[in-house]
Amino acid sequence: TASTHIITAVIGSGVLSLAWSIAQLGWVVGLASLIGFSLITLFASFLLADAYRQVQLCGLAQYSNLVGVTIGYTITASISMA
């Protein structure tokens, strides 16, 4: 599907450069940085899962942000057309 191709395009360059970056850093620092970044990714996925579980509060915040941005763009477009 299209989403799979988009994800592959975004992640592909990072995966291709991973071997080069490990070669530049060496085995010890490269492996430590790989583990460190995987822990950061794990923490970010936990945050995303928590945000998904609290959909009411996050949804309300996102909708209010969306309304504010829409009003701001409408005012900006109206001013620039005048």
N, C-alpha and C positions, 0 to 999 in steps of 0.2 A: 504494500500500500504506500501511499504518498508519505504518511507520517514516518514509516520505517526508513524510507530513503532520506528524509530530512534529518532524522536522528543519526543515520549513518554518515551523512555529509558533515554534520556538526562534530561528532565524536571521532570521525575517521582521522582527521589531522592530528589530534592529540594522541591517538593510539600509534600512528605512524612515527611520531617524534619521540615516543616513549623510550624506544631502544637507544636512540641517540643521546637523550638526556641522561639515561642510566650510564651509558658509556663515558660521558663527560664527567659525571659525578663520582664514578667508581662504585664498587660493589657495596661498601658499607654505607656511605652517605646516600647513594641512590636507593638502596633498599629501605633505609630509614625514612627518606622523604616519601617514598611510595607508600609505606605503611602510615606515615603521618597524614598524607593527603587522603588515604582511604578512610582514616578515622574522622577526618573533617567531613568527608562525603557522607559517612554514616550518621554523624551528628545532624547534618543538613537534612538527611532523609527522615530522621526522627522528628525534626521540626516541621517538615512538610506533612508528616502523618498526623501530628498533633493539630496542625492547622486544618487538616481535612476532617478530623473528628469534631472540631468546634466550628462547624460550618455556619451556624446561626450568627455568631459574633463576627467571624471573619467575613461572612457574606454581607452583613450590614455595613461593615467598614468599607468593603470594596464597592458596594453600591453607592454609598455616600461619596466616596472618592470619585467614582465614575460620573455621578451627577455634577460634582464640582468641576471636574475637567471639562465636561460637555458644556456647561454654562460658560466657563472661561474661554473655550475655543469659539463659542458662538459670539461672545462679546468681542473677542479679538478679531474675528472675521468681519463682524459688523463695522468695527472701527476702521479696519483696513479698506473696506469697500467704500466708505464715506469720503 
